Amino acid sequence: MAPKNDQQAGEYLKQLLGCVERRKRKRVEMNVPIKVKGSDAQGNAFEEQTESLDISSNGVAFFLKQRVRVTSALELSVSRPNSKDVFEQKARVIRVEDSSGQLGYKIAVKFV
């Protein structure tokens, strides 16, 4: 059954990843593989494999080599550790930080 709203999507993701949270919107530091599709700051389509830094019922943070714009729409494919299960979710960029060095940009997104 597909999630119908942000809260259901976040709860579904937590179940898929085996997270247990007692408070709403609590961040969990977790490194899981994520495939990110979208358009970079120049409007060029890209697809990049990365991993999460932390995750909550509302969103996720990760590093990208591509610079994206705040409010950009992204498509995420989040892989469940030790499983073939993949959670597909659309997201909106809410923060972009230049992380200096080879890591690229720290991106925070909200599930939509």
Backbone bond lengths (Angstrom), bond angles and torsions (degrees), N, CA, C in turn:
res aa  C-N    CA-C-N  psi(-1)  N-CA   C-N-CA  omega(-1)  CA-C   N-CA-C  phi
1 M - - - 1.449 - - 1.527 108.67 -
2 A 1.315 116.72 128.72 1.466 121.41 -177.12 1.531 110.39 -79.04
3 P 1.344 116.71 140.17 1.462 120.52 176.62 1.524 110.33 -62.11
4 K 1.346 116.99 143.39 1.464 121.24 -176.61 1.514 113.44 -102.97
5 N 1.332 118.62 -13.57 1.460 120.61 179.56 1.523 109.20 -152.04
6 D 1.341 115.89 176.34 1.469 121.38 -177.06 1.524 112.10 -57.30
7 Q 1.319 116.39 -45.49 1.459 119.44 -176.76 1.523 110.97 -64.57
8 Q 1.341 116.74 -43.95 1.459 119.64 178.66 1.521 110.93 -64.43
9 A 1.327 116.88 -39.06 1.462 120.36 178.76 1.526 110.55 -62.72
10 G 1.329 116.36 -44.31 1.459 120.32 178.63 1.519 111.99 -63.50
11 E 1.336 116.96 -42.51 1.463 120.66 179.00 1.525 110.44 -64.59
12 Y 1.331 116.30 -40.67 1.461 120.98 178.61 1.526 110.31 -62.09
13 L 1.333 116.66 -43.26 1.462 121.21 179.13 1.525 110.46 -62.52
14 K 1.316 117.75 -43.79 1.458 120.68 179.09 1.528 110.46 -60.71
15 Q 1.333 116.94 -40.69 1.457 120.26 179.06 1.522 110.35 -65.09
16 L 1.335 115.72 -44.37 1.462 120.23 179.72 1.522 111.47 -58.96
17 L 1.321 116.52 -42.08 1.458 121.40 -175.85 1.520 112.98 -87.11
18 G 1.319 116.85 -4.51 1.447 120.41 178.91 1.518 114.05 77.32
19 C 1.334 117.62 23.46 1.464 121.79 179.87 1.519 109.89 -83.20
20 V 1.305 116.07 144.86 1.457 120.89 172.11 1.520 106.53 -124.26
21 E 1.327 116.37 120.89 1.456 120.70 178.44 1.515 109.40 -122.05
22 R 1.317 115.54 140.51 1.450 120.12 178.46 1.523 111.78 -98.00
23 R 1.335 116.02 -21.15 1.461 120.05 179.49 1.517 109.75 -117.09
24 K 1.323 115.92 149.00 1.457 120.11 176.40 1.516 109.92 -66.59
25 R 1.297 115.50 141.16 1.461 123.88 172.33 1.518 114.76 62.34
26 K 1.294 117.98 19.10 1.457 120.63 175.82 1.525 108.40 -72.37
27 R 1.328 116.11 135.20 1.456 120.27 177.93 1.517 109.82 -81.50
28 V 1.308 114.92 141.08 1.448 121.57 176.06 1.521 107.24 -120.11
29 E 1.344 116.31 121.44 1.459 119.18 176.37 1.514 107.39 -71.15
30 M 1.340 115.22 118.18 1.457 120.08 -175.87 1.517 108.72 -156.00
31 N 1.316 116.17 131.87 1.455 121.45 178.22 1.517 109.48 -104.29
32 V 1.334 115.09 103.11 1.456 120.71 176.51 1.524 108.33 -125.39
33 P 1.332 117.58 146.91 1.464 120.85 -179.95 1.526 111.90 -63.63
34 I 1.333 115.20 137.62 1.465 121.57 177.59 1.527 108.73 -135.86
35 K 1.334 116.12 131.05 1.455 120.84 170.67 1.526 106.22 -100.34
36 V 1.330 116.67 126.36 1.461 122.32 -176.52 1.531 108.93 -113.73
37 K 1.335 116.30 128.85 1.466 122.29 175.28 1.513 108.02 -121.20
38 G 1.326 115.93 141.49 1.454 119.78 177.57 1.510 111.00 174.24
39 S 1.329 115.33 -158.01 1.465 122.37 177.16 1.515 108.12 -119.65
40 D 1.346 115.89 137.63 1.458 119.73 179.11 1.528 110.24 -77.57
41 A 1.330 117.06 -176.52 1.466 122.30 -175.78 1.529 112.31 -62.67
42 Q 1.349 117.44 -21.44 1.466 120.99 178.32 1.526 112.32 -94.20
43 G 1.325 116.67 0.81 1.457 120.97 178.51 1.514 114.57 89.41
44 N 1.330 118.16 8.14 1.461 122.42 179.32 1.528 110.68 -86.41
45 A 1.319 115.65 133.56 1.465 120.07 178.98 1.522 109.87 -66.84
46 F 1.336 115.83 143.47 1.461 120.61 176.78 1.517 110.06 -146.01
47 E 1.313 114.65 162.05 1.460 122.98 172.32 1.522 105.42 -140.49
48 E 1.332 117.00 127.22 1.458 121.14 -175.91 1.519 110.53 -138.65
49 Q 1.314 116.07 138.27 1.458 122.11 175.67 1.527 107.90 -93.48
50 T 1.333 117.11 131.98 1.457 122.58 179.52 1.521 108.23 -146.92
51 E 1.318 117.46 -164.50 1.464 120.00 173.04 1.522 109.30 -144.83
52 S 1.307 115.24 155.33 1.463 120.51 -177.32 1.521 110.92 -70.58
53 L 1.328 114.78 151.10 1.464 122.54 170.98 1.517 108.87 -97.07
54 D 1.332 114.83 -47.62 1.457 121.80 174.63 1.517 108.10 -151.28
55 I 1.314 114.35 161.22 1.463 120.12 -174.47 1.523 108.65 -144.68
56 S 1.336 115.98 147.33 1.463 121.40 175.79 1.519 108.28 -138.58
57 S 1.308 116.34 -178.14 1.460 119.51 178.78 1.526 111.59 -70.52
58 N 1.337 116.68 -16.41 1.469 120.44 -178.56 1.514 114.47 -103.08
59 G 1.337 118.79 -19.57 1.447 118.72 -175.47 1.515 112.70 -177.10
60 V 1.335 114.43 -167.60 1.458 121.44 -175.44 1.523 109.15 -151.91
61 A 1.328 116.52 152.69 1.467 122.15 175.32 1.522 108.22 -119.35
62 F 1.343 115.94 144.97 1.461 121.93 -178.88 1.520 109.16 -161.51
63 F 1.334 116.62 167.49 1.461 121.67 174.78 1.519 109.71 -96.93
64 L 1.337 115.69 143.11 1.466 122.59 172.24 1.517 108.61 -130.08
65 K 1.315 116.21 146.00 1.462 120.36 172.30 1.522 109.92 -77.10
66 Q 1.329 115.56 -28.33 1.468 121.84 179.40 1.521 110.06 -81.17
67 R 1.323 116.15 137.81 1.466 119.44 172.34 1.522 107.28 -85.70
68 V 1.333 115.78 131.00 1.465 121.09 176.79 1.523 108.19 -121.53
69 R 1.305 115.38 162.64 1.465 120.53 -179.46 1.530 110.56 -92.04
70 V 1.327 115.11 146.82 1.460 120.16 171.54 1.520 107.10 -59.95
71 T 1.281 117.51 139.22 1.470 129.11 -175.32 1.528 112.99 82.06
72 S 1.338 118.85 -2.03 1.463 120.53 176.90 1.522 110.23 -62.99
73 A 1.326 115.34 146.33 1.461 121.15 174.84 1.522 108.96 -90.65
74 L 1.328 116.61 134.40 1.460 122.06 177.65 1.523 109.47 -128.20
75 E 1.314 116.13 154.12 1.458 122.32 173.06 1.515 107.22 -111.41
76 L 1.328 116.69 125.60 1.459 122.09 -177.65 1.518 110.56 -113.00
77 S 1.317 115.29 139.36 1.462 122.19 170.54 1.522 105.46 -120.19
78 V 1.327 116.48 105.71 1.459 122.54 -175.54 1.523 108.27 -100.90
79 S 1.324 116.32 121.39 1.467 121.46 -178.68 1.513 110.58 -89.78
80 R 1.302 115.82 134.71 1.468 120.85 175.64 1.526 108.30 -77.59
81 P 1.333 117.59 131.81 1.469 120.14 179.74 1.530 111.70 -57.60
82 N 1.323 116.14 139.59 1.472 123.24 176.99 1.523 113.12 56.98
83 S 1.329 116.31 33.49 1.455 120.94 -178.83 1.520 108.56 -153.08
84 K 1.322 115.09 162.47 1.464 119.86 175.03 1.528 111.27 -92.78
85 D 1.338 117.01 -1.70 1.458 121.68 -179.35 1.524 110.07 -65.89
86 V 1.331 115.79 135.52 1.463 122.12 177.46 1.518 108.06 -129.17
87 F 1.326 116.00 131.26 1.464 123.41 178.57 1.524 107.15 -99.88
88 E 1.319 117.44 116.84 1.465 122.66 179.24 1.524 107.62 -98.21
89 Q 1.339 116.30 127.42 1.459 119.80 -176.49 1.524 110.50 -148.49
90 K 1.324 116.15 139.57 1.463 120.97 171.72 1.517 108.09 -84.85
91 A 1.328 115.25 148.48 1.458 119.77 -177.53 1.517 109.74 -145.21
92 R 1.335 115.40 158.80 1.464 123.13 177.78 1.523 108.03 -118.94
93 V 1.340 117.31 131.28 1.460 121.85 -179.86 1.523 109.33 -70.33
94 I 1.335 116.67 126.82 1.469 120.36 179.07 1.524 112.44 -113.57
95 R 1.352 117.09 -16.25 1.467 119.70 178.36 1.519 110.10 -154.37
96 V 1.345 115.73 139.94 1.464 122.42 175.07 1.521 107.00 -131.71
97 E 1.338 116.64 123.77 1.463 121.58 178.63 1.524 108.95 -123.27
98 D 1.330 116.79 131.78 1.458 121.06 174.88 1.526 107.16 -74.45
99 S 1.318 116.92 118.29 1.464 120.09 -174.39 1.522 112.82 -94.74
100 S 1.310 118.48 3.99 1.467 123.21 179.29 1.526 111.22 52.99
101 G 1.283 115.63 138.50 1.457 119.98 179.54 1.512 111.73 90.91
102 Q 1.308 116.19 -159.47 1.457 122.24 -173.04 1.523 114.07 -81.61
103 L 1.328 117.47 -7.54 1.459 119.50 -178.28 1.515 112.96 -73.25
104 G 1.311 117.70 -22.95 1.451 120.89 179.69 1.512 112.20 87.97
105 Y 1.326 116.86 -121.84 1.459 122.58 -174.47 1.522 109.80 -123.03
106 K 1.329 115.49 137.47 1.456 119.93 174.11 1.522 106.63 -87.04
107 I 1.312 115.77 123.09 1.458 122.86 -175.11 1.530 108.94 -114.48
108 A 1.314 116.37 134.42 1.466 121.25 172.00 1.518 107.43 -117.83
109 V 1.330 116.09 132.51 1.460 120.45 -179.18 1.518 110.42 -128.18
110 K 1.320 113.96 155.43 1.467 121.89 174.49 1.519 107.09 -111.41
111 F 1.327 116.46 134.52 1.455 120.19 176.40 1.529 109.41 -67.82
112 V 1.331 116.01 138.60 1.478 120.70 179.15 1.515 110.05 -122.91
